[in-house]
């Protein structure tokens, strides 16, 4: 794929790879002589300044102009080499965090476990890390008894930094000084072969950070790469440790898995490697206990939601985690709420209780910030109203800020529930009616499926408690207040 202008021979590459993937007993990689790099000149590879973000170039250029070595590293280099447009721009340098901060007034040093610098340009943050050495190469590194890295602040050279990165295809550097790509770990050959391979002993590297298991699955799905066998074996051995990983870190990985434009492929990969139980335990249990037909129906609905997210990403339309997360948890929420409604509990109360229980369990696996859990609840609470409200109450729903997302949610549910198809069809058609009176006429005669939520057969109503006095009430979203802050046209 690339014209290698200098560096190692094939036999030298193989010797280096053997060294980097040796047994734990062989000692830290840095005890060995550092390999000579493969260097690909600027005119022999596709990584160019045009592909690198303007703000990342500002950081790289200023570091270089002030006498520091500065390289783009990781996903930005990898994606450019495989023909994708890079989105992530991480910088590695021989400057210390304090030296970097002194060069950029718009920067701050962050982290304790891993100190680095964030250079802030409006909403964009360029992450700058100092070259690291092995964790046991000096003060500033600490590894727990489990093998997990506790602190990672031992600074070193670019050669040492390369061999302590996670995957070989992420251990490639684009040097701003001359535009060359530098490879110490065989990453160029693994890109040619389409293989994800951990650098060093695979089991040790997975134990250092079990989240690397998810990262491998995500990136292999994104790029269509296979996972090298020893790496795959280590991943399977360490994957139970994901259950002990901080829920906030797993939530970040969920966002990367399902919001990068390849959500459907990522879902397949997560299922293939038996990792769904660590991310969405309730959904994992449900898929395991359903019969084949019911499982296929649920998977079809989930795939439709995942494909919709991928489509919006490809069209550069806004997306929110709330929409997809609401789908992942909805089967449990719906089942429990329907059970409570059948037992006589009001729809709004049943949904509220079911939502809280589902979210409580999910937060034990992956945290969900309130800015997402709130909209999820609103989408869920609108489902009964979309199914059964008539007249002005139905039309008022179209002004709710969550209407578009809730409507899309209903349409996807209708793909596996025949009872919902006439309702979804009506909502699609009524949005095209511009005359207000005509809308109201249509809403007065609209199809409903109130029986889904426990209404009595034949349209009968359950008796009102506390006498016959009628109290004036405003519109309710499944029993709750309806916001009038404007419709959300994003669909997510």
N, C-alpha and C positions, 0 to 999 in steps of 0.2 A: 504493500500500500504506500509506504513512504520510502524515499531514498535516504538510506543511512549514510551520512558523509563521514562520520568518525565514530569510534567507540569499540565495542567488543565484537569478537568473532562469535559464531554460533556456539562453538564449544565453550567459550568463556561465558556466554549467556547461560548455558546449561549448568556450568559449575556454580555460577552466582545463584541461580535459582535453587540448586541443591543446597547451597549454604543457607539461603534465606528460609527454606522450608525444612530445615533439619530438626532433629529431636530437641526437646527441651534440655536434655542433658548436655547438649553441646554448648550451653551458656548463651548469654545475650549476643545478639547480632553484632553489636558494636565492638565485641572482643576481637572480631575478625578484621582483616584488612578491608577497607571499603572498596567496593568494585569501581572500576572505571565506567563512566556513563556512556550510553549511546547518545550521540548528539545529532539532531536533525536540523540543518540550517534553515533559515527563514524562508528561502525560496523553494524548499522541498517538502512543505507540509501546509495544511489549510488553516492553521491558526494565525490570524492576522489582526492588526489593530482595529480594523473595521468591525470585527466580530466581538470585540471587547467593549464593555460599557464605558461611556465617557468618564464617569466618576472613578471607576477602577483604574483607568489609564492615568488620571490625575494623581492617584495615590502611588502607583507604580513609578511614574516619572519623577515625582518629587523625592521619593526614597532614593532612586537612582542618582538624581542630580546632587543629592547630599552625601554621596559616597557609599551608599548601602546597596547590597545585592537585593533585588526585588523581582519576584516571580509570581505570575499567576499559577495557581496550583489546583489540582482536584477536578471537580466536575466541569468547570469551564473549559479546561484543556481537553478533557476526555470527550465531552460532547462535540466540540469543534472537530476533533479528529475523526469522529464517526459520522460527521455530516449533519449534526443537529445545531441549531442556533443556541449558543450558551445563554443561560439565564442567571447562573450563580457565578459570582466573581470573588474568589477568596485569594488573598495575597499572603505570601510567605516571604520573610526577610531575615537578614542577619541583624537587623536593628532590634534592640530591646524594647519592651513595651513603653518604657519611659522615654526612650529616644524617638519612638514613633509619635507619642503624644506631644512631644516638644515641637514636632514638625507640623502638626495639624491642630489648629485652635478648635476646630469642630470635631474633636475626638474625646473619647473617654476610655479608660482602662476598666475592663470588666472581668468577672470570673475569679474564682478562688481555686477550684480544682484545675482549671486551665485558663491562665491569664492571657488575655489578648486585648486588642484595641479595636473599638468600633469607631470608624470615621463616618460621620453623619452628613449626608447631603439631602436635606429635606426628608422625604419618606424612605430614601434608600440608605442602607448601611453597608459600607465596605468593611469586611472583617479582615484584620491584619494580625497574623500570628508570627511569632519569632520562631526560627528553626529550632526544633526540639531534638534532644538526644534520648537514649533509652531511659526508662523510668528509674533504673537502679544505677545510672551512671554518675550520680552526684546529688547534692542537696536539692530539694524541691520536688522530688518524686516520691510517691508512696503507693504501694500496692497492698490491698487487703488480703486476708488469708484465703478468701474465695477466689483470688486472682483478679478481682475487679480493681481498676485504677482509681485511687482515691485522690491523688494529686499528680499533675503532669506538667511540671514547670522546670524541667531540666533543659537548659538551652544548649544547642550544639551547632553543627554544621549542616549544610544542605544535604550532604551524603547521609548523615545520621538521621536527618529529618525524613528522608525518603524511605528508609527501611523501617521506620516505625509508623508509617501510614497504614491504613487498613488494607485496601485492595491494590493490586499492582496497577490497574488501570486508573486509579486515583492518585498514583504516586508519580505523576508526570508534571514537569515544570516548564512554563513558557517564560523565558528570561527576557525582560524588557530591554536589557542592554543591547542585544543583537537579534532578538526575535527567534532564537533557536528553541527547540523543544529538547529537554534534557531528561533522560530516563536511566535510573540506577537499578530498577527492580524488574525489568522485563515487561513493563506495561505495554510497550508498543507491540511486542509479539503477541500478547494476550488480546489486544484490540484486534490485531490481524486475525486471530483465531476465534474471536467472539467468546472469550472465556473470562469469567470472574474468578479470581484467585486471591486468597488472603496472603499477605506478605508475612513470612516467618512461619512458626508452628501454628497451624490453624486452630487447634484447641486452645492454646494459650491466648491467641488473639481474640477468640470468641469469649473466653472467660474474662478478659480484660474489660470488655464492654459487650454484653449480650445483645444490645440493640443492633450490633453489626449483623446479626442474623436477619433482622427485618430489612436492614439497608441492602444487604446482598440480594434478597428476594425482590425488593422494589426496583433496584437498578438493573438487575438481570431482566426483569419483566419489561422495563422501559426500553432497554436497548436490544432485546431479543437475544441476549447472551445465555449460554449455559453456565452452570456453576461447577467448577472443578471438583472432582470426587472427594479428595481429602478435605476440602473446604466444606462440602456438603455434609460429610460425615460429622465434622466438628459442629456444624450448625445444628444438626439433629440432636446431638448430645447436650448442647448448651441451651437449646430453646426453652426448656422448662424454667430457666432462670428469668425469662421475661416476666413471669408471674411475680417476681420480687423487684422488678424495675419500677422506678417512680412513675405513677400514672401520668404526670405532666410530660415526661419524656416520651411515653408511648403515644400520648395524644398528638405530640408534634410529628411523630412518625406516621400516624393515621392521616394527618393532613397531607404529608408528602406522598403517601401511598395513593390517596384518592382525589387529590386536587392538582396533580401534575399533568393531566391530559391523557393518562393511561390507566384510569381507575378500573376498567373492566379487566385488563390484563393483570393488574395488581391483585384484584380480588381472586382471580384464578390461581395466581402464584401463592397467595396466602392460604388458599384452600389446599393446594397441592402439597405444601410443606407443613400442613396441620398447625397453622399459626393463628387461625381465626379464634380459637379458644382463649388466647391471651389478649385479643383486641376487642371482641364482641362475644363474651361467654354465653349470653342468653341466645343469641342468634346461632351460635355453634351448637348448643344443645337442641334447639328447635330443628335445625336441618338434620341432625342425627336421629331424631325420633319420628320424623314424618315418613309416611310411605312415599314411594317413588313419585306418584302422580302429584301429591301435595308438595313434595320437595321441588319438583320441576316447576310448579306454578309459582312458588315463592322465589325460586332462583330467577325465573323469567321477569318477575316484577323488580327484583334487585338489579338485574342486568339492565333493564330499561332505565332505571334511575342512574346507574353508573354510566351507561352510554350517553344519557342526556348531559351528565356533568362533563364527560369528555368532549362532547359536541360544543358545549358552551365555551370550554377552554380553547378549543381550536378556533372558535369564532371570536375569541377575545372578549367574550361577554362576562359580566360579573358572576361570581359564584359565592356561595356561603356554605360552610360546613354544616350549618343547621339543617339544610334540606336533606342531605345525604344521611346524616346521623339520625334524623327523624325516621328515615326509611329503615335503617338498620335495627332500630329499637321498636318500631311500630307493631310488628306481629305480637310481641309480648304485651304491649300496652293495650292493643285492641282486644286480645283474648281475655285478659284480666278484667278490663272495663266491661265487656259484654257479659261476663260471668256475674259481675256485681249488679249490672242493670237488670239482668234476669231475676236476681234475688230481690229486686225492688228498690235499689238505690238510684237516685237521680243521675241522669247521664253526666252532667257536669262534675258531680262529686266523684262518680265512678272513674271518669277519665283523669281527674286530678290525682286521685289516690294511685291509680295504675301508673301514671306518668312519674310520680315521685318515687315509687318503688323501682321502676325500670331504671330511672336515672341514678338512683342510689347504688344499685348494683353495678351499673356501667362505670360510675365514677371510681369504683374500687379497682377497675382495670385500666381505664384511660380517663383522665380528668376531662370534664367538659365545662369550660368557662360559662358563667351566667349569660354572657352576651350571645351565646349559642343555645344554651338550654332554654332560655326564655322564648325565643322564636320557635323552637321545637314544640314547646307546649302549645303555643298559639296555633301552629299548623295542625296539631292533633285535635285541639278543641274545636276547630272550625269544621272538622269532617262531619259530625252529626248535623250541623247546621246546613252545610252544603247539600247533604243528603235529603233533608226534610223540610227546611223553611220555605214558605210560600209568600207571594205578594211582596209588599214593601220590605218585609224583613229579609227576604231573599235578595232583593235588589240592593239593599244597604250593605250586604256583604261585599259587593264589588268595590266599595270604597275603603275597605279595610286594608291596611298596609301589608298584611300577609295573604291577601286574597290570591294573588297570582301563584305564589308558592303552594298554597293550600289547594288551589284548583288543579295545578299540575300534579300534586300529590294524589288527589282524587282520581284523575285520569289514569295514572299508573296503577292505582288500586283496581280500577275498572278492567284492566287487562286480564285480571285473574278472577274477578268476581262479577258474574253476569248481571247480578242485581243492580250493580252500579252503572252499567253501560248507558241506560236511558238517561240517567241523571247527569252523567258526564257529558253526554251528547247535548243535553239541553243547555248546560252551562257554556258549552262551546258556542252554541248558536245564539244564545241571548246576548253575548258580548258583541255580536255583530249588529244588533238592533239599535239604531240611533234614536228613534222616537221614544220619549219617556213613557207615554201612555201605552204604546205598543209593548214596551218592556213589562210594564205592570200587568197588562192583560195576559201576557205569556207567563209571567210569574204566578198569577193566580191559578193557572191551570197546569202548572209544571208537573212532571212526573216526580214522585218521591219514593223513597224506600225506608219509611219510618220504622218498619218492622225489624230492620237490621238492628236497631237500638232498643228493642224491647217494648215497642208500643203494642197495645192490645190488638188482636185480630179485628178486622173490619173497621179500623179507624177509631175504636173506642179509646177513651182516655182514662188513666188511673185517677181515682178520686183525690181531690185536693184536701189536704189536712187543714184543720183549724176553721171549719165553717165555710160558708158560701161567699163571704165577702171578697170581692175582687180588688186586688191592689194594682195600681198602675205601675208597670215595669218597662224599662227600656229594653232594647234588643239585646240578646245574649248570644255569645259565641259558645254554643254548647252549654249555656248557663252562665257564662262569664261576660264581662264587658267587651264591647266592640270598639276598636280604635277607629278614629276618623281622620287619621293623619295622612291619608292619601294612599293610593294603591302602589304596590311595589311591582313595577313592570319587568323586573329582572327575571322572574320565574324562579329565582333561587335566592 
